[in-house]
Amino acid sequence: MSRLALISDIYGNGVALDAVLADLARRDVADIVCLGDLAAGGPQPQEVLARLRELGCQAVQGNADGWLLEGLPPGRSNETRRLGEIVAWARARLAPADLDYLAALPPTLTITAENLSLLWFHGSPRSDIEPLLATTPEAELDDVRSRYAPLNLPLWKPRV
């Protein structure tokens, strides 16, 4: 089976992305999938998007990617206002083609490798802000599984 790497939550940090990509190259990884939150937050949003496109990396849209397109949901705290400023700063550095790229990212990806179909997403298949954790109750996971059972896709649950 060829090696597949999952990366996520890059947040516009091109230096960190390059370090991860160098490590993956040493490990002979064939394919990379990014599970969202590509560009908002760090100092190199445009460079990160360019690098991922250059690699042909498949990606899903995360909640922070949506913030770049639609703005951060309003909030009253100083932290929310500051985060809104950071998102606006990152958006100002993106070209229209970058925003088009982010807007075209799907919420989920189904990738088949070695006769195994896997469903990839940011958060959960239902929402990019809904976490599925090792502590998520089994009944809630069963609900998610039942919604995606017609796709016959497994839902991985990390062990505590």
C-alpha positions in Angstrom: 0.0 0.0 0.0 1.3 3.5 -0.9 1.8 5.9 2.0 -0.8 8.6 2.5 -0.2 11.6 4.8 -2.8 13.7 6.5 -2.0 17.3 7.3 -4.3 19.9 8.8 -4.5 23.3 10.5 -1.6 24.9 8.7 -3.0 28.4 9.4 -0.8 30.2 6.9 2.5 29.0 8.4 4.6 28.3 5.4 7.8 27.6 7.4 6.1 24.8 9.3 4.5 23.4 6.2 7.8 23.2 4.4 9.3 21.4 7.4 6.5 18.9 7.4 6.8 18.4 3.6 10.5 17.8 3.9 9.8 15.1 6.6 7.2 13.5 4.4 9.6 13.4 1.4 12.1 11.5 3.6 9.4 9.0 4.5 8.5 8.4 0.8 4.9 9.5 1.1 3.0 9.2 -2.1 -0.1 11.4 -1.5 -1.0 14.1 0.9 -4.5 15.1 2.0 -5.1 18.4 3.9 -8.0 18.4 6.3 -8.6 22.2 6.3 -7.7 25.4 7.9 -5.0 26.2 5.3 -4.3 29.9 5.3 -5.9 32.1 8.1 -3.8 33.1 11.0 -0.2 32.8 10.0 2.3 35.1 8.2 2.3 33.3 4.8 -1.3 32.6 3.7 -0.8 33.0 0.0 2.5 31.0 0.0 0.8 28.1 1.8 -2.0 28.0 -0.8 0.4 28.2 -3.7 2.5 25.3 -2.2 -0.5 23.1 -1.7 -1.8 23.8 -5.2 1.8 23.1 -6.6 1.7 19.8 -4.9 -1.7 18.9 -6.2 -2.7 18.3 -2.6 -6.4 17.3 -2.2 -8.0 19.4 0.6 -11.3 20.0 2.4 -12.5 23.4 3.6 -12.1 24.0 7.3 -13.9 26.6 9.5 -11.0 29.0 9.3 -11.0 28.8 5.5 -14.7 29.8 5.6 -13.7 32.8 7.8 -11.4 34.0 4.9 -14.4 33.8 2.6 -17.2 35.0 4.8 -15.5 36.8 7.7 -15.3 35.6 11.3 -18.7 35.3 13.0 -19.2 38.4 15.2 -18.3 38.2 18.9 -17.9 40.5 21.8 -14.7 39.4 23.4 -11.3 41.0 22.8 -10.0 37.7 21.6 -12.7 37.4 18.9 -12.1 41.0 17.8 -8.3 40.2 17.6 -8.9 37.0 15.6 -11.2 39.0 13.3 -8.3 41.4 12.6 -5.9 38.5 11.9 -8.4 36.9 9.5 -8.9 40.3 7.7 -5.1 40.7 7.5 -4.7 37.3 5.9 -7.6 37.8 3.5 -6.0 41.1 2.3 -3.0 39.1 1.2 -4.9 36.7 -0.9 -5.6 37.1 -4.6 -9.0 36.5 -6.1 -7.7 33.2 -7.4 -6.7 32.2 -3.9 -10.2 32.9 -2.6 -11.7 31.0 -5.6 -9.5 28.0 -4.6 -10.7 28.1 -1.0 -14.3 28.5 -2.1 -14.1 25.5 -4.3 -12.8 23.2 -1.5 -15.4 20.6 -0.7 -16.5 19.9 2.9 -15.7 16.2 2.6 -13.5 14.0 0.4 -13.9 10.4 -0.3 -10.6 8.8 -1.4 -10.3 5.1 -2.4 -7.0 3.4 -2.0 -6.3 -0.3 -2.1 -10.0 -1.1 -2.2 -10.7 0.9 0.9 -12.8 4.0 0.7 -12.2 6.7 3.4 -14.2 9.8 4.2 -12.1 12.8 5.1 -13.4 16.0 6.7 -12.6 18.9 9.1 -14.5 18.5 12.4 -17.1 16.0 11.4 -18.9 15.1 8.2 -21.8 17.1 9.4 -20.0 20.4 10.3 -16.5 21.8 10.2 -16.9 23.0 13.8 -18.2 19.8 15.3 -15.4 17.8 16.9 -15.3 14.0 16.9 -13.0 13.1 19.7 -11.9 9.9 21.5 -14.3 11.1 24.2 -17.3 11.5 21.9 -20.1 9.3 23.2 -20.6 6.1 21.2 -24.3 7.0 20.5 -23.2 10.2 18.8 -20.7 8.4 16.7 -23.4 5.9 15.8 -25.6 8.8 14.6 -22.8 10.0 12.4 -22.1 6.5 11.1 -25.8 5.9 10.3 -25.9 9.1 8.2 -22.9 7.9 6.2 -23.8 4.2 6.1 -25.2 4.5 2.6 -21.7 5.4 1.4 -20.4 2.3 3.2 -17.6 4.3 4.7 -15.9 3.5 7.9 -15.6 6.2 10.6 -12.4 6.0 12.6 -12.6 6.5 16.3 -9.3 7.3 18.0 -8.5 5.3 21.2 -8.2 7.1 24.5 
